[in-house]
Structures are given as C-alpha cells and as structure tokens.
Amino acid sequence: MKTIKIIALVFLVVLVGIQFVPTNRNQSEVVPKSDFMLVNNVPKDVQDKLKVSCYDCHSNNTVYPWYNKIQPAAWFLEDHIKEGKDELNFNEWGEYSDRRKNSKLRSIISQIEDDEMPLDSYTFIHGDAKLSKEEKTEMIQYMTQLKNSL
C-alpha cells in the first residue's frame, strides 16, 4: 500500500510540474495580404465554414479552447496545429505557386469528399466545425471552381 501512495504522489508532482512548461501559442493579430480569403473571391458561406472548420489548425491564428491551458493537452494541440500548418497554411496561400495551390486544392477536395477533414477528433469537441452534406457540396464546388481557374 505504501508503494501505491508513493507512485500516486510522484504522479501528482509530475502532473503539477508539467503545468509550468510553456507552449507556443499560434496567435496573430494580423491577417496577412496572402490570406486565402483576401486572395480569392470566397463566398460568405464558404468563408464562415472555413474559419470554423479549418482555420484553427491551418492558419496563424488559433482560437484556443479552455483545455489548452492544461498539460499534456496543450502539447497535443501545439503538435497538431504545427502539423496542420506544415501541410497547409491558409494565411500563406498567396505565396504558394499555382502548381502548389492546385495540389492543395485537389487535396482539400479529396479530404472533404472522404470525410478526412475536419478531423473527427476536432469535430468531437467543436461540433460546429462538422460539415453537413450541403456544406461539403458547396465547399467542394467552390474549391473545384478555384482549382479550374488556376
């Protein structure tokens, strides 16, 4: 019984201790001129859904949930956002070559069609980020139109 108490105490000390390890916050007050919304003529419905469903992980400005202040959840979020931005950053859209834009648009269309994006782990907590059938159709149509215009 004494061993269990020691293990529990060590676990508690470690859990409290990691709360003081800082994380990088993905927040910016500036919307760059290269942002997807500014570079393209994005319909309002698509803009709204992109902001809610995509921009937290694929831009330079994440709206953080309350649990981002608790470790190890903050580390998970930080890693997830970094991976998302490495794959696609909507704030840097205007800096992409036409070839890269075409590739990203094909990927966006494919992932929406295959229900890969937004991630289930994200929509589980952010229910408003889930795309309805109509929203998927609208998003795919817009992205296809944009791809064809490149």
TORPA-96427 format. One record per residue: residue in one letter; chain; x, y, z of N, C-alpha, C in turn. Coordinates in steps of 0.1 Angstrom, whole numbers, padded with zeros to 4 digits, always signed. Example, Ala and Ser with C-alpha at 12.3 -4.5 7.8 and 13.67 -1.06 7.14 Angstrom:
2
('A', 'A', (+0132, -0057, +0078), (+0123, -0045, +0078), (+0132, -0033, +0078))
('S', 'A', (+0128, -0022, +0071), (+0137, -0011, +0071), (+0129, +0000, +0079))
***
This chain:
150
('M', 'A', (+0008, -0012, +0000), (+0000, +0000, +0000), (+0009, +0013, +0000))
('K', 'A', (+0020, +0012, +0007), (+0029, +0023, +0008), (+0035, +0026, -0006))
('T', 'A', (+0037, +0016, -0014), (+0043, +0018, -0028), (+0033, +0025, -0036))
('I', 'A', (+0020, +0022, -0035), (+0010, +0028, -0043), (+0009, +0043, -0040))
('K', 'A', (+0010, +0046, -0027), (+0009, +0060, -0023), (+0021, +0068, -0028))
('I', 'A', (+0033, +0062, -0028), (+0045, +0069, -0033), (+0043, +0071, -0049))
('I', 'A', (+0039, +0061, -0056), (+0037, +0062, -0070), (+0026, +0073, -0073))
('A', 'A', (+0015, +0073, -0065), (+0005, +0084, -0067), (+0010, +0097, -0064))
('L', 'A', (+0019, +0099, -0054), (+0025, +0112, -0051), (+0034, +0116, -0062))
('V', 'A', (+0042, +0108, -0067), (+0052, +0111, -0078), (+0044, +0115, -0090))
('F', 'A', (+0033, +0108, -0093), (+0025, +0111, -0104), (+0019, +0125, -0103))
('L', 'A', (+0014, +0128, -0091), (+0007, +0141, -0088), (+0018, +0152, -0090))
('V', 'A', (+0030, +0150, -0084), (+0040, +0160, -0085), (+0044, +0163, -0100))
('V', 'A', (+0045, +0152, -0107), (+0049, +0153, -0122), (+0037, +0160, -0129))
('L', 'A', (+0025, +0157, -0126), (+0013, +0163, -0133), (+0013, +0178, -0130))
('V', 'A', (+0015, +0182, -0117), (+0015, +0196, -0114), (+0027, +0203, -0120))
('G', 'A', (+0039, +0196, -0120), (+0051, +0202, -0125), (+0050, +0205, -0140))
('I', 'A', (+0044, +0196, -0148), (+0043, +0199, -0162), (+0034, +0210, -0166))
('Q', 'A', (+0026, +0215, -0156), (+0017, +0226, -0159), (+0025, +0239, -0161))
('F', 'A', (+0037, +0239, -0156), (+0046, +0251, -0157), (+0054, +0251, -0170))
('V', 'A', (+0053, +0241, -0178), (+0061, +0240, -0190), (+0053, +0248, -0201))
('P', 'A', (+0059, +0259, -0206), (+0051, +0267, -0216), (+0050, +0260, -0229))
('T', 'A', (+0039, +0265, -0237), (+0038, +0260, -0251), (+0037, +0273, -0259))
('N', 'A', (+0040, +0271, -0272), (+0039, +0282, -0282), (+0025, +0284, -0285))
('R', 'A', (+0020, +0297, -0285), (+0007, +0300, -0289), (+0006, +0304, -0304))
('N', 'A', (-0003, +0298, -0311), (-0004, +0301, -0325), (-0015, +0312, -0327))
('Q', 'A', (-0011, +0325, -0323), (-0020, +0336, -0324), (-0013, +0348, -0330))
('S', 'A', (-0020, +0355, -0339), (-0015, +0367, -0345), (-0027, +0376, -0347))
('E', 'A', (-0024, +0389, -0345), (-0034, +0399, -0346), (-0035, +0404, -0361))
('V', 'A', (-0026, +0400, -0369), (-0025, +0405, -0383), (-0030, +0394, -0392))
('V', 'A', (-0039, +0398, -0402), (-0043, +0389, -0413), (-0034, +0393, -0425))
('P', 'A', (-0025, +0385, -0429), (-0016, +0389, -0440), (-0023, +0390, -0453))
('K', 'A', (-0017, +0398, -0462), (-0023, +0400, -0475), (-0024, +0388, -0483))
('S', 'A', (-0016, +0378, -0480), (-0015, +0365, -0487), (-0026, +0355, -0482))
('D', 'A', (-0035, +0359, -0473), (-0045, +0350, -0468), (-0055, +0346, -0478))
('F', 'A', (-0059, +0333, -0478), (-0068, +0327, -0487), (-0080, +0335, -0490))
('M', 'A', (-0086, +0341, -0479), (-0099, +0349, -0480), (-0096, +0362, -0488))
('L', 'A', (-0085, +0368, -0486), (-0082, +0380, -0493), (-0077, +0378, -0507))
('V', 'A', (-0071, +0367, -0510), (-0066, +0365, -0524), (-0077, +0360, -0533))
('N', 'A', (-0086, +0353, -0528), (-0097, +0347, -0536), (-0111, +0354, -0533))
('N', 'A', (-0119, +0353, -0542), (-0133, +0358, -0540), (-0141, +0347, -0534))
('V', 'A', (-0140, +0345, -0521), (-0146, +0334, -0514), (-0161, +0338, -0510))
('P', 'A', (-0171, +0330, -0513), (-0184, +0333, -0509), (-0185, +0333, -0494))
('K', 'A', (-0194, +0341, -0488), (-0196, +0343, -0474), (-0198, +0330, -0467))
('D', 'A', (-0206, +0321, -0472), (-0209, +0308, -0465), (-0197, +0300, -0465))
('V', 'A', (-0189, +0300, -0475), (-0176, +0292, -0475), (-0166, +0298, -0466))
('Q', 'A', (-0166, +0311, -0466), (-0156, +0318, -0457), (-0159, +0314, -0442))
('D', 'A', (-0172, +0315, -0438), (-0176, +0312, -0425), (-0173, +0298, -0421))
('K', 'A', (-0175, +0289, -0430), (-0173, +0275, -0427), (-0158, +0272, -0426))
('L', 'A', (-0150, +0278, -0435), (-0135, +0276, -0435), (-0130, +0281, -0422))
('K', 'A', (-0134, +0293, -0417), (-0130, +0298, -0404), (-0133, +0289, -0393))
('V', 'A', (-0145, +0283, -0393), (-0149, +0275, -0381), (-0143, +0261, -0382))
('S', 'A', (-0142, +0255, -0394), (-0137, +0242, -0396), (-0123, +0240, -0399))
('C', 'A', (-0116, +0250, -0404), (-0102, +0248, -0409), (-0092, +0257, -0403))
('Y', 'A', (-0095, +0269, -0401), (-0085, +0279, -0397), (-0078, +0277, -0384))
('D', 'A', (-0084, +0270, -0374), (-0078, +0268, -0361), (-0065, +0260, -0363))
('C', 'A', (-0064, +0251, -0372), (-0052, +0243, -0374), (-0045, +0247, -0387))
('H', 'A', (-0051, +0254, -0396), (-0044, +0257, -0408), (-0043, +0272, -0411))
('S', 'A', (-0040, +0280, -0400), (-0037, +0294, -0402), (-0028, +0298, -0390))
('N', 'A', (-0025, +0311, -0390), (-0016, +0316, -0379), (-0024, +0321, -0367))
('N', 'A', (-0036, +0318, -0367), (-0044, +0324, -0356), (-0054, +0314, -0351))
('T', 'A', (-0051, +0306, -0341), (-0059, +0296, -0335), (-0068, +0302, -0324))
('V', 'A', (-0081, +0299, -0324), (-0089, +0302, -0312), (-0089, +0290, -0303))
('Y', 'A', (-0082, +0292, -0292), (-0079, +0281, -0283), (-0091, +0278, -0274))
('P', 'A', (-0093, +0265, -0271), (-0104, +0261, -0262), (-0098, +0262, -0247))
('W', 'A', (-0107, +0261, -0238), (-0103, +0262, -0224), (-0092, +0252, -0219))
('Y', 'A', (-0093, +0240, -0225), (-0084, +0230, -0221), (-0070, +0231, -0226))
('N', 'A', (-0067, +0242, -0234), (-0054, +0244, -0239), (-0044, +0248, -0228))
('K', 'A', (-0049, +0252, -0216), (-0041, +0256, -0205), (-0037, +0244, -0196))
('I', 'A', (-0041, +0232, -0200), (-0038, +0221, -0192), (-0029, +0211, -0199))
('Q', 'A', (-0018, +0208, -0193), (-0008, +0198, -0199), (-0013, +0184, -0196))
('P', 'A', (-0012, +0175, -0204), (-0005, +0174, -0217), (-0013, +0178, -0229))
('A', 'A', (-0026, +0182, -0226), (-0035, +0186, -0237), (-0029, +0197, -0246))
('A', 'A', (-0023, +0207, -0239), (-0017, +0218, -0247), (-0006, +0213, -0256))
('W', 'A', (+0002, +0203, -0252), (+0013, +0198, -0261), (+0007, +0191, -0273))
('F', 'A', (-0004, +0183, -0270), (-0011, +0177, -0281), (-0016, +0187, -0291))
('L', 'A', (-0023, +0197, -0287), (-0028, +0208, -0295), (-0017, +0215, -0303))
('E', 'A', (-0006, +0218, -0296), (+0005, +0225, -0302), (+0011, +0217, -0314))
('D', 'A', (+0013, +0204, -0311), (+0018, +0195, -0322), (+0008, +0194, -0333))
('H', 'A', (-0004, +0192, -0330), (-0015, +0191, -0340), (-0016, +0203, -0349))
('I', 'A', (-0015, +0215, -0343), (-0016, +0227, -0351), (-0003, +0229, -0360))
('K', 'A', (+0009, +0226, -0354), (+0021, +0226, -0362), (+0020, +0217, -0374))
('E', 'A', (+0015, +0205, -0372), (+0014, +0196, -0384), (+0004, +0201, -0394))
('G', 'A', (-0007, +0207, -0389), (-0017, +0212, -0398), (-0012, +0224, -0407))
('K', 'A', (-0004, +0233, -0400), (+0002, +0244, -0407), (+0013, +0240, -0417))
('D', 'A', (+0020, +0230, -0413), (+0031, +0225, -0422), (+0024, +0219, -0435))
('E', 'A', (+0013, +0214, -0434), (+0006, +0208, -0445), (-0001, +0219, -0454))
('L', 'A', (-0008, +0228, -0447), (-0015, +0238, -0454), (-0017, +0250, -0444))
('N', 'A', (-0013, +0262, -0449), (-0015, +0274, -0441), (-0022, +0284, -0449))
('F', 'A', (-0035, +0286, -0446), (-0044, +0295, -0454), (-0038, +0309, -0454))
('N', 'A', (-0031, +0313, -0443), (-0026, +0327, -0443), (-0014, +0329, -0453))
('E', 'A', (-0009, +0318, -0458), (+0003, +0319, -0467), (-0001, +0315, -0481))
('W', 'A', (-0014, +0314, -0484), (-0020, +0310, -0497), (-0014, +0318, -0508))
('G', 'A', (-0014, +0331, -0507), (-0009, +0339, -0518), (+0005, +0337, -0522))
('E', 'A', (+0013, +0332, -0513), (+0027, +0329, -0515), (+0030, +0316, -0522))
('Y', 'A', (+0020, +0307, -0523), (+0021, +0294, -0529), (+0021, +0296, -0545))
('S', 'A', (+0029, +0288, -0551), (+0029, +0288, -0566), (+0016, +0282, -0571))
('D', 'A', (+0012, +0284, -0583), (+0000, +0279, -0589), (+0000, +0264, -0588))
('R', 'A', (+0011, +0258, -0591), (+0012, +0243, -0590), (+0009, +0238, -0576))
('R', 'A', (+0015, +0245, -0566), (+0012, +0241, -0552), (-0003, +0243, -0548))
('K', 'A', (-0008, +0255, -0553), (-0022, +0258, -0550), (-0031, +0247, -0556))
('N', 'A', (-0028, +0243, -0568), (-0036, +0232, -0575), (-0035, +0219, -0567))
('S', 'A', (-0023, +0216, -0562), (-0021, +0204, -0554), (-0029, +0205, -0541))
('K', 'A', (-0028, +0216, -0535), (-0036, +0218, -0522), (-0051, +0217, -0524))
('L', 'A', (-0056, +0223, -0535), (-0070, +0223, -0537), (-0075, +0209, -0540))
('R', 'A', (-0067, +0201, -0548), (-0070, +0187, -0550), (-0071, +0179, -0537))
('S', 'A', (-0061, +0182, -0528), (-0061, +0175, -0515), (-0073, +0179, -0507))
('I', 'A', (-0076, +0192, -0507), (-0088, +0197, -0499), (-0101, +0190, -0504))
('I', 'A', (-0102, +0190, -0517), (-0115, +0184, -0522), (-0115, +0169, -0519))
('S', 'A', (-0104, +0162, -0520), (-0104, +0148, -0517), (-0107, +0145, -0503))
('Q', 'A', (-0101, +0153, -0494), (-0102, +0151, -0480), (-0116, +0154, -0475))
('I', 'A', (-0123, +0164, -0481), (-0136, +0167, -0477), (-0146, +0156, -0482))
('E', 'A', (-0143, +0151, -0495), (-0152, +0140, -0500), (-0150, +0127, -0492))
('D', 'A', (-0138, +0125, -0487), (-0136, +0112, -0480), (-0138, +0114, -0465))
('D', 'A', (-0144, +0125, -0460), (-0146, +0128, -0446), (-0134, +0127, -0438))
('E', 'A', (-0122, +0131, -0443), (-0110, +0131, -0436), (-0108, +0144, -0429))
('M', 'A', (-0114, +0155, -0434), (-0113, +0168, -0428), (-0126, +0174, -0427))
('P', 'A', (-0129, +0181, -0417), (-0121, +0183, -0405), (-0120, +0169, -0397))
('L', 'A', (-0110, +0168, -0390), (-0107, +0156, -0382), (-0118, +0153, -0372))
('D', 'A', (-0121, +0140, -0370), (-0131, +0136, -0361), (-0128, +0140, -0347))
('S', 'A', (-0115, +0140, -0343), (-0110, +0144, -0330), (-0113, +0159, -0328))
('Y', 'A', (-0113, +0167, -0338), (-0117, +0181, -0337), (-0132, +0183, -0337))
('T', 'A', (-0139, +0177, -0345), (-0154, +0179, -0346), (-0161, +0173, -0333))
('F', 'A', (-0154, +0163, -0327), (-0160, +0157, -0315), (-0162, +0168, -0304))
('I', 'A', (-0152, +0177, -0303), (-0153, +0188, -0293), (-0159, +0201, -0299))
('H', 'A', (-0156, +0203, -0312), (-0161, +0215, -0319), (-0172, +0211, -0329))
('G', 'A', (-0184, +0208, -0324), (-0195, +0203, -0332), (-0198, +0212, -0343))
('D', 'A', (-0196, +0225, -0341), (-0200, +0235, -0352), (-0190, +0234, -0364))
('A', 'A', (-0179, +0227, -0362), (-0169, +0225, -0373), (-0173, +0214, -0383))
('K', 'A', (-0182, +0206, -0379), (-0186, +0194, -0387), (-0194, +0200, -0400))
('L', 'A', (-0190, +0194, -0411), (-0196, +0198, -0424), (-0209, +0190, -0427))
('S', 'A', (-0220, +0197, -0429), (-0232, +0190, -0434), (-0230, +0186, -0448))
('K', 'A', (-0239, +0177, -0453), (-0238, +0173, -0467), (-0238, +0185, -0477))
('E', 'A', (-0247, +0194, -0474), (-0248, +0206, -0482), (-0236, +0215, -0482))
('E', 'A', (-0230, +0216, -0470), (-0218, +0224, -0468), (-0206, +0218, -0475))
('K', 'A', (-0205, +0204, -0475), (-0195, +0197, -0482), (-0196, +0200, -0497))
('T', 'A', (-0208, +0199, -0502), (-0211, +0201, -0516), (-0207, +0215, -0520))
('E', 'A', (-0211, +0225, -0512), (-0208, +0239, -0515), (-0192, +0241, -0515))
('M', 'A', (-0186, +0236, -0505), (-0171, +0237, -0503), (-0164, +0231, -0515))
('I', 'A', (-0168, +0219, -0519), (-0162, +0211, -0530), (-0164, +0219, -0543))
('Q', 'A', (-0176, +0224, -0545), (-0179, +0231, -0557), (-0170, +0244, -0558))
('Y', 'A', (-0169, +0251, -0547), (-0160, +0263, -0547), (-0146, +0260, -0550))
('M', 'A', (-0141, +0250, -0543), (-0126, +0246, -0544), (-0124, +0241, -0558))
('T', 'A', (-0133, +0233, -0564), (-0131, +0228, -0578), (-0131, +0240, -0587))
('Q', 'A', (-0140, +0249, -0586), (-0141, +0261, -0594), (-0127, +0269, -0593))
('L', 'A', (-0123, +0271, -0581), (-0110, +0278, -0579), (-0098, +0270, -0585))
('K', 'A', (-0098, +0257, -0584), (-0088, +0249, -0590), (-0088, +0250, -0605))
('N', 'A', (-0100, +0250, -0611), (-0101, +0251, -0625), (-0097, +0265, -0631))
('S', 'A', (-0098, +0275, -0622), (-0094, +0288, -0627), (-0079, +0291, -0626))
('L', 'A', (-0072, +0282, -0620), (-0057, +0285, -0619), (-0050, +0283, -0633))
***
